[in-house]
C-alpha cells in the first residue's frame, strides 16, 4: 500500500523544529500542502520568531512542495481561527491537523506554581482544542478529516516533575476519544501519537546514550500512516527509535455487591478479584461501563433485563 496525500492540506503546529518539522516534511513528501505553524518561542513558551518556520517552508519548496508559514499562537483561539481562515483562502480546504505544538515547565509538584501548570495546559490541551475546533466544521462539511493529537508516555504512565505536562497529555486522549465518536459518520478519524524522540524539548531529560538513536524522523512515518485514507481511528500510536506500538486502556470485569454486602471492607477483601485482569476488555465508549455494571447488578439480584 502506497500512502499518498496529493491535493490534501495539512496544518502542523509547532512545525519549526523537532518532531513538528519532520512531520511537516514527511507529509509534504507524500504530496500534502503544508501550513508550517510555529510561534517560534523558547522551550518554556517565551518569545517568538518566524525564522524556524520560514526555514521549513524553504525546505519543502526546495523539493517541489507547497507550504506557507503561520505564527499563530495555538493558545489563542482568535489567532488559530485566523490561521485556518488564511489556509482556506489560500487552498480552500483543510484535510489534516497535527496538534504538535508544546512547551515544558518541569518542576516537582511541591514547587509547581499554578501559573506554570496553567500555561502548559493552555498550550498542550487548550491549544489542541482550539485547533481542532477551528477545523471541525470544515472537515464535517468536506466529509473528510484526519486529526492527530500529541500525547506522551508522561501522560499515559507518569513522569516525575511533569504533573502539568502529564495532565495535558492525558487530557488530549480524552478529547481524542470523544471526537472519534462525534466524527465517525463524517469520515473524520482522530488519533493520538505518543512519541519518544531526541529534541530540544527532551535534550536534558532523555538518556544521553539513547538521544542520538531517537531521531524525530524515525517517528514521523507514524504521522503519515495516521493521516492516510485508510487510517484507523481512536488509537494511541507510540513511536520512537524505529519502534511502534499501541497503548490501550482496559477495564477489568470486576464484581458486583448486593446492597447488604457493600462496604469498604468488602471491597478490600474482594480487591484481588476486582483487580484481576483475566477478563479485562477495551471499552469503546463511556456508556459501555454503566451497561456492564447494570448487567452485573441485575444478575446479582436475579432481575431479568
NORNOR-V442601 format. One record per residue. N is the residue number from 1. PHI is phi in whole degrees, -180 to 180 (999 if undefined). PSI is psi as a letter, one per 30 degrees, with the letter a starting at -180 (999 if undefined). NEAR is the number of other ideal C-beta (glycine too) atoms within 8 Angstrom. Layout:
# NORNOR-V442601
N/PHI/PSI/NEAR
N/PHI/PSI/NEAR
This chain:
# NORNOR-V442601
1/999/k/3
2/-102/j/3
3/-85/j/9
4/-121/k/6
5/-127/g/15
6/-59/k/7
7/83/f/5
8/-88/l/11
9/-116/k/13
10/-122/k/17
11/-102/k/17
12/-120/j/15
13/-88/l/14
14/62/h/14
15/-93/g/16
16/-78/f/13
17/-145/l/9
18/54/b/11
19/-62/e/14
20/-60/e/16
21/-63/e/13
22/-70/e/13
23/-61/e/14
24/-62/e/17
25/-66/e/12
26/-67/e/13
27/-67/e/17
28/-65/e/15
29/-61/f/8
30/-91/g/11
31/107/f/9
32/-76/k/14
33/-91/k/12
34/-117/k/18
35/-96/j/14
36/-89/j/16
37/-94/k/17
38/-162/k/18
39/-71/f/10
40/80/g/12
41/-85/a/10
42/-79/a/6
43/-63/f/7
44/-91/g/8
45/97/g/9
46/-88/l/5
47/78/l/6
48/-160/l/7
49/-166/k/7
50/-97/f/10
51/-61/e/8
52/-64/e/12
53/-63/e/16
54/-63/e/9
55/-65/e/9
56/-68/e/16
57/-58/e/13
58/-61/e/8
59/-61/e/9
60/-64/e/15
61/-66/e/10
62/-66/f/6
63/-102/g/8
64/88/g/4
65/-90/l/10
66/-115/k/8
67/-159/l/14
68/-135/l/11
69/-95/l/12
70/-149/k/13
71/-107/g/11
72/-60/k/11
73/-88/j/8
74/-63/f/17
75/-79/f/8
76/-115/j/9
77/-61/e/8
78/-62/e/6
79/-66/e/10
80/-67/e/15
81/-59/e/9
82/-65/e/9
83/-63/e/14
84/-68/e/13
85/-62/e/8
86/-64/e/10
87/-62/e/14
88/-65/e/11
89/-65/e/6
90/-81/e/7
91/-125/f/7
92/82/g/5
93/-164/l/9
94/-137/j/14
95/-103/e/13
96/-134/k/16
97/-128/k/13
98/-111/j/17
99/-86/j/15
100/-118/f/12
101/-59/k/13
102/-166/l/10
103/-135/l/11
104/-127/k/10
105/-141/i/11
106/-77/k/7
107/-159/l/9
108/-62/l/7
109/-62/e/6
110/-61/e/4
111/-98/f/6
112/-70/k/10
113/-90/l/7
114/-55/e/5
115/-66/e/6
116/-65/e/11
117/-67/e/12
118/-64/e/8
119/-65/e/12
120/-68/e/14
121/-61/e/13
122/-60/e/10
123/-77/e/15
124/-76/e/17
125/-86/e/13
126/-67/e/10
127/-62/e/16
128/-66/e/14
129/-61/e/9
130/-57/e/13
131/-69/e/14
132/-64/e/14
133/-62/e/8
134/-69/f/11
135/-105/f/14
136/-60/e/12
137/-63/e/6
138/-64/e/12
139/-66/e/15
140/-62/e/11
141/-64/e/6
142/-72/f/9
143/62/h/6
144/-166/k/9
145/-174/l/18
146/-133/k/13
147/-122/k/16
148/-124/k/15
149/-91/l/15
150/-105/j/17
151/-98/a/14
152/-168/l/12
153/-62/f/9
154/-66/e/11
155/-86/e/16
156/-70/e/12
157/-130/f/6
158/97/k/6
159/-156/k/10
160/-57/k/5
161/81/g/7
162/-128/h/11
163/-63/e/9
164/-68/e/13
165/-65/e/16
166/-63/e/13
167/-63/e/12
168/-65/e/14
169/-73/f/16
170/-80/e/11
171/-61/e/12
172/-69/f/17
173/-67/e/14
174/-62/e/8
175/-64/e/13
176/-58/e/15
177/-58/e/9
178/-73/e/8
179/-66/e/13
180/-58/e/12
181/-68/e/8
182/-75/f/6
183/-97/f/17
184/-56/e/9
185/-74/f/4
186/-105/g/10
187/59/h/9
188/-101/j/14
189/-106/k/13
190/-126/k/12
191/-136/l/16
192/-132/k/13
193/-114/k/16
194/-112/j/16
195/-90/l/13
196/-126/j/10
197/-149/l/13
198/-84/j/12
199/-137/a/10
200/-66/f/7
201/-72/f/8
202/-119/g/10
203/-61/f/9
204/-102/g/4
205/-123/f/5
206/-87/k/10
207/-55/k/5
208/-62/e/5
209/-75/f/4
210/-109/f/10
211/-51/e/11
212/-70/f/6
213/-80/f/7
214/-98/i/12
215/-78/k/10
216/-58/e/13
217/-63/f/7
218/-77/f/12
219/-95/e/16
220/-61/f/13
221/-57/f/8
222/-65/e/12
223/-64/e/14
224/-60/e/13
225/-59/e/10
226/-70/f/15
227/-103/g/14
228/-74/l/10
229/-64/f/4
230/-109/g/4
231/-67/l/11
232/-77/a/7
233/-146/l/10
234/60/h/9
235/-118/k/9
236/-107/j/14
237/-91/k/14
238/-101/k/13
239/-149/k/13
240/-180/k/11
241/62/g/8
242/90/f/4
243/-101/k/6
244/-136/k/7
245/-151/l/7
246/-123/k/8
247/-98/k/8
248/-131/l/6
249/-106/k/6
250/-114/l/8
251/-125/k/10
252/-68/l/10
253/-67/e/10
254/71/a/8
255/-139/l/8
256/-112/k/9
257/-113/k/10
258/-66/l/8
259/-51/e/5
260/-80/f/4
261/-101/f/7
262/-75/k/7
263/-164/l/6
264/-58/e/5
265/-66/e/6
266/-64/e/10
267/-64/e/10
268/-62/e/7
269/-65/e/6
270/-92/g/10
271/-53/e/8
272/-56/e/6
273/-77/e/8
274/-62/e/10
275/-90/g/7
276/-69/k/9
277/-85/f/7
278/-55/e/5
279/-109/g/7
280/-67/l/8
281/-150/l/7
282/-90/j/7
283/-75/k/9
284/-100/f/5
285/-162/l/6
286/-58/e/5
287/-67/f/6
288/-69/f/9
289/-67/e/9
290/-64/f/7
291/-64/e/8
292/-61/e/9
293/-62/e/9
294/-64/e/9
295/-65/e/9
296/-65/e/11
297/-65/e/10
298/-63/e/11
299/-64/e/9
300/-62/e/9
301/-93/f/7
302/74/g/6
303/-97/k/7
304/-89/k/4
305/-93/999/5
